[in-house]
Amino acid sequence: MKVVRVTRFGGPEVLEAGEAPEPAAGPGQVVVAVAVAEINFVETQLRRGITPGPPLPEPPYVPGGGVAGRVAAVGDGVAPEWLGRRVTTGTAGRLGGNAERAVADADDLVPVPDGVGLAEAAALLHDGGTALGLFDGARVRAGDRVLVEAAAGGLGSLLVQLALSAGARVVGAARGEAKLALVRELGAEAVDYSAPGWAKRVLDETGGFDVVFDGVGGEIGREAFGATARGGRFSVHGASAGAATVIAPEEAAERGVTVFGIEQLMGFGDGANERVSRALEAAAAGRIRPVIGQRLPLERAADAHAAMEARSVVGKTLLVV
């Protein structure tokens, strides 16, 4: 079968297409005939040999932590009724998804409802479940002022939609006119966080944000914390700038801000399948839609990684098998 491997740590060029034996399902596992593999930004960081949290795989390895497709084989202890069903799932060991077939634990399978395509299901697997976890944790309410960083990304665009559906006033922060246009299309106000003084400007215009979703970290995350209103909630979920935002407890207490650090993601394993199912149901009902910015063939995984790192893609990047 076709696979893509990370041959060594480095730039996108270390991703090489090749062949590998087809995998077998162990006890409690299934083999999924992969139709779509999703890519998270964290995967580009792991490929470079750096990590914001997850353990580094040892090259050579087949990347890819999430797929959508049909169940092609089941292992011992798995109900045969799964065979042929459309599913989206995390891969066993959170690796091996950039391939024509991938192994998954049966307990991680989430059925894809009618009305949702496999591409949309793959796009919602991690981003949809994470967005709902962050949204529930931050307790967004009608009338809240909400700032979403990286608002044109796969996860950020879902947070924008969820906050708007709750009746919040939403400002999406992104970089470049194409991404700002998407934020406006989703129904939010937009601000370019590459512009000097962007945080002070939105602070003056809004009076501060009741909720900030920080998916960038670095200097942008620090500036966004400064735009958080007294008594607000500051929720950290990403470090695409290289380092997650860390707020000293005394600094947060001085302004009465509740901080949900990036470590909150470690607790999202509990109830993950239920949140993914909720996201898929919301998509089937038309309440949210994943923004898919590019779909590339599996063998062009290096191009997909390069585009993501260049910040030239809106929404989610998918590999199509």
Secondary structure, DSSP 8 states (H G I E B T S, - for coil): -EEEEE-SSSSGGGEEEEE-------TTEEEEEEEEEE--HHHHHHHHT--SSS----SSB---SEEEEEEEEE-TTS-GGGTT-EEEEE-GGG---SBSEEEEEGGG-EE--TT--HHHHHHHHHHHHHHHHHHHHHT--TT-EEEEETTTBHHHHHHHHHHHHTT-EEEEEESSHHHHHHHHHHT-EEEETTSTTHHHHHHHHHS-EEEEEE-S-HHHHHHHHHTEEEEEEEEE---TTSS-----HHHHHHHT-EEE-GGGGGGGGTTHHHHHHHHHHHHHTTS----EEEEEEGGGHHHHHHHHHTT---BEEEEE-
